């Protein structure tokens, strides 16, 4: 039985519509010798697995990693030439290979045995993955790869779905860590590599806040906003120890190192998910607190604006969905935790 055929069209509970996992990363790199913010969005649903690559005012492309659950064969290595929107005479070439890609459990982003690359004028300017030798063998870019610089990861945004436990993985200052978020009985727990780093009690009263935690010895500013998880618009009527006080929706958690990174613009499947969330919230009469969608593009939520103001003493505002919060090696992990039935 296909769930999409029997699910209400305006709900987020349909497994065919909602991603099992969705990750957006923004990298600072070069594109035709110009500094560029490159956004990669990995999306995995019940029936598809895709990657959307986007550069503002330059290009946007989606690649299918695994077309369908019912397919017998994965995609072959591919390449595509693209003319940049900002300059019709400037052409780049995109390369990818996910035929043997390995993924951690429930993750849309590959862990190893893959590559994504971009070249301009036969010069390799962006590379992500661990199959550089295979890329150079297929593309003929062997003599250029010695000059290749590793792209700088500025921020990572992940949408995870669950009931009480949510897990994300990210690099903090070059070291990988597993971040766990648990919420039940009015108590919020944050775990780093399985060890409890923070406990917030009476969450109905402390539905927004920030604290400092340590990730692998690195001081990290942690912000949370779980207002959407309470079913009463008047949060003071919620009871900490009541399991029925929660409703479907998403909490937002920000882990910020230094002055933070760059908030990635929402495109493709992520943009559709957030618009669907807003549509469902308005349709049910619920008060949306975390996201405010103008007619064209999703914008920053209250907790993102709060994090930005905290990082620069309140001098900045959330005026753009892709903006720099600092240039001294800052990094931000943003987790949208979606509660499901």
C-alpha positions in Angstrom: 0.0 0.0 0.0 1.4 3.4 -1.0 1.0 5.9 1.9 0.7 8.9 -0.4 -2.6 7.6 -1.8 -4.4 7.5 1.6 -2.8 10.4 3.5 -4.5 13.8 3.9 -2.8 16.2 1.4 -2.0 18.9 4.0 -0.4 16.9 6.7 3.3 16.4 7.4 2.8 12.8 8.6 2.8 11.4 5.1 6.0 9.3 4.7 6.1 10.0 1.0 6.2 13.7 1.5 8.3 14.2 4.6 12.1 13.4 4.3 13.5 10.7 6.5 16.5 13.0 6.8 17.4 16.3 5.2 20.8 18.1 5.5 22.0 21.4 4.2 25.6 22.4 4.3 27.1 25.7 3.1 30.8 25.9 1.9 33.0 28.8 1.2 34.9 28.1 -2.0 36.0 29.5 -5.3 33.8 29.4 -8.5 35.6 30.6 -11.6 38.1 32.4 -9.3 35.4 34.3 -7.5 34.6 33.7 -3.8 31.3 31.8 -3.6 28.9 30.3 -1.0 28.0 26.9 -2.3 24.9 25.2 -0.7 24.5 21.5 -0.8 21.1 20.0 0.3 20.9 16.2 0.8 17.4 14.8 1.0 16.2 11.3 1.6 12.5 10.3 1.5 10.8 6.9 1.4 10.9 6.9 -2.4 13.8 9.1 -3.4 17.3 10.3 -2.5 18.7 13.5 -4.0 21.3 16.2 -3.8 20.6 19.9 -4.7 23.6 22.1 -5.4 22.9 25.8 -5.4 25.0 29.0 -5.7 23.2 32.3 -5.4 22.9 34.1 -8.8 25.0 31.4 -10.5 23.2 28.0 -10.8 21.0 25.4 -9.2 20.9 21.7 -10.1 19.4 18.5 -8.5 21.0 15.1 -8.8 19.2 11.8 -8.0 21.4 9.6 -5.9 18.9 6.7 -5.9 15.8 7.3 -8.0 13.4 5.0 -6.3 13.1 2.4 -3.6 12.0 0.0 -6.3 15.0 0.5 -8.5 17.4 -2.4 -9.0 20.4 -0.3 -10.1 22.0 2.9 -8.6 23.0 5.8 -10.8 26.3 5.7 -12.7 29.0 8.3 -12.3 27.9 11.5 -14.1 28.9 14.9 -15.3 27.1 18.0 -16.6 28.2 21.3 -18.1 26.4 24.4 -16.8 26.4 28.0 -17.9 26.4 30.4 -15.0 23.3 32.6 -14.7 25.4 35.7 -13.8 27.6 35.2 -16.9 26.1 33.4 -19.9 29.6 33.0 -21.3 31.1 31.4 -18.2 30.8 27.6 -18.0 31.5 25.2 -15.2 31.4 21.4 -15.2 29.9 19.3 -12.4 31.1 15.7 -11.7 29.6 13.2 -9.3 29.8 9.5 -8.3 27.5 7.9 -5.7 27.5 4.3 -7.1 29.3 2.9 -4.0 28.5 5.6 -1.5 28.2 4.5 2.2 25.8 6.2 4.6 25.4 6.2 8.3 22.0 5.0 9.6 19.1 7.2 8.4 21.4 9.9 7.0 20.9 11.5 3.6 24.5 12.6 3.4 27.2 10.0 2.3 29.9 9.2 4.7 32.5 7.7 2.3 33.1 6.2 -1.2 31.7 9.2 -3.2 32.7 12.5 -4.8 31.1 15.8 -5.9 33.3 18.2 -7.8 33.2 21.4 -9.9 35.7 22.6 -12.4 36.0 25.9 -14.3 38.3 26.3 -17.3 39.7 22.8 -16.7 40.7 23.8 -13.1 39.2 21.8 -10.2 37.8 24.4 -7.8 35.5 22.4 -5.5 35.8 18.8 -4.3 33.9 16.9 -1.7 34.4 13.2 -1.0 37.2 10.6 -0.8 37.5 9.4 -4.4 39.8 12.1 -5.8 42.0 9.6 -7.7 38.9 8.2 -9.5 37.7 11.7 -10.4 41.1 12.7 -11.9 41.3 9.5 -13.8 37.9 10.1 -15.4 38.1 13.8 -15.9 41.7 14.3 -16.9 42.3 17.0 -14.2 45.3 15.2 -12.8 47.8 18.1 -13.1 45.5 20.6 -11.4 44.5 18.7 -8.3 47.7 19.5 -6.4 46.5 23.1 -6.1 43.1 22.1 -4.8 42.1 23.7 -1.5 39.6 22.0 0.9 36.3 23.9 1.0 35.5 25.6 4.3 32.3 24.3 5.9 30.6 27.3 7.5 27.4 25.8 8.7 25.3 22.7 8.7 21.5 22.5 9.1 19.8 19.1 9.6 16.2 18.1 9.9 15.7 15.0 12.0 12.4 13.2 12.7 11.5 11.3 15.8 9.4 11.1 19.0 11.8 11.8 21.8 15.3 11.2 20.6 17.1 13.1 17.8 20.6 12.5 16.6 22.9 14.7 14.4 26.5 14.5 13.5 28.9 17.3 12.8 32.6 18.4 12.8 33.6 20.9 15.4 37.1 22.3 14.7 37.9 19.3 12.4 36.7 16.5 14.8 33.5 14.6 14.3 31.0 14.3 17.1 27.6 12.8 17.6 25.0 15.2 19.1 22.0 13.7 20.8 18.8 15.6 21.9 16.3 13.9 24.1 13.0 15.4 25.3 10.4 13.7 27.5 8.5 14.4 30.7 9.3 18.1 30.4 13.0 17.5 30.5 15.5 18.3 27.7 18.9 16.5 27.6 21.8 17.3 25.3 24.3 14.5 24.8 27.8 14.7 23.1 29.1 11.4 22.0 26.8 9.6 24.4 27.7 11.7 27.5 25.1 14.1 29.0 26.3 17.7 28.6 23.2 19.7 29.6 19.9 19.0 31.4 17.0 21.5 31.2 14.1 20.8 33.5 10.6 22.4 33.5 10.8 22.8 29.8 7.3 24.2 29.5 8.5 27.3 31.3 12.0 27.3 29.8 10.9 26.6 26.2 13.6 29.1 25.0 17.1 29.6 26.4 20.8 29.4 25.9 23.7 27.8 27.8 27.4 27.0 27.2 28.4 23.4 26.7 31.6 21.7 25.7 32.1 19.6 22.6 35.4 17.7 22.5 36.9 20.4 24.8 35.6 23.2 22.6 33.3 25.8 24.1 30.0 25.9 22.2 27.1 28.3 22.7 23.8 26.3 22.7 20.4 27.8 21.9 17.1 26.1 22.0 13.5 27.0 21.2 10.8 24.3 21.6 7.7 26.5 21.8 6.2 24.6 18.8 6.2 21.4 20.9 3.6 22.6 23.2 -0.1 22.3 22.2 -1.3 25.4 24.0 -0.6 28.9 22.7 -0.4 30.0 26.3 2.7 28.0 27.3 2.2 28.7 31.0 -0.7 26.3 30.9 1.6 23.4 29.8 2.7 20.9 32.5 6.3 19.7 32.6 5.4 16.1 33.4 2.5 15.8 31.0 3.3 13.7 27.9 0.2 15.1 26.2 1.5 18.6 26.4 3.4 18.2 23.2 2.1 18.5 19.7 3.6 17.8 16.3 5.9 20.5 15.0 9.6 21.2 15.3 12.0 22.5 17.9 15.1 24.4 16.8 18.6 23.9 18.3 21.7 25.9 17.5 25.3 24.9 18.4 27.5 27.8 17.7 31.3 28.0 17.7 33.0 31.4 17.7 31.0 34.1 15.9 28.9 31.5 14.1 28.9 30.6 10.5 26.6 31.5 7.6 23.0 30.5 7.6 22.3 28.6 4.4 19.4 29.7 2.2 16.6 27.2 1.9 16.2 25.7 -1.5 14.6 22.6 -3.1 13.2 20.0 -0.8 14.0 21.9 2.4 12.1 25.0 1.1 9.1 22.8 0.3 9.2 21.2 3.7 9.2 24.5 5.6 6.4 25.9 3.4 4.4 22.7 4.0 4.9 23.2 7.7 3.7 26.8 7.6 0.7 25.8 5.5 -0.3 23.0 7.9 0.2 25.3 11.0 -2.0 28.0 9.5 -4.6 25.5 8.4 -4.9 24.1 11.9 -5.1 27.5 13.5 -1.9 27.0 15.4 0.5 29.9 16.2 3.7 29.5 14.3 6.6 30.7 16.5 9.8 29.4 14.9 9.4 30.2 11.2 8.1 33.2 9.4 7.8 32.8 5.7 7.5 35.8 3.5 5.9 35.3 0.0 9.1 34.1 -1.7 11.7 32.8 0.6 11.9 31.2 4.1 13.5 33.6 6.6 15.3 33.2 9.9 13.5 32.0 13.0 13.4 33.8 16.3 16.2 31.6 17.8 18.5 32.2 14.8 18.1 36.0 15.2 18.7 35.6 18.9 21.9 33.6 18.2 23.1 36.2 15.8 22.5 39.0 18.2 24.3 37.2 20.9 27.3 36.6 18.7 27.8 40.3 17.9 26.5 42.1 20.9 23.1 42.8 19.3 24.4 44.9 16.5 23.1 42.7 13.6 19.6 41.7 12.6 18.4 38.7 10.6 18.1 40.6 7.4 19.1 37.8 5.0 18.8 34.1 4.8 22.4 33.8 3.7 24.6 36.1 5.8 28.0 35.9 7.5 28.0 36.1 11.3 31.8 36.2 11.5 34.9 35.6 9.5 37.2 34.1 12.1 36.6 30.4 11.7 33.1 30.3 13.1 30.8 27.4 12.6 27.1 26.7 13.3 25.1 23.5 13.6 21.4 24.0 13.3 19.1 21.1 14.1 15.4 21.1 13.3 13.9 18.3 15.4 10.4 17.3 14.1 8.0 15.4 16.4 6.0 12.8 14.7 3.1 10.6 15.8 
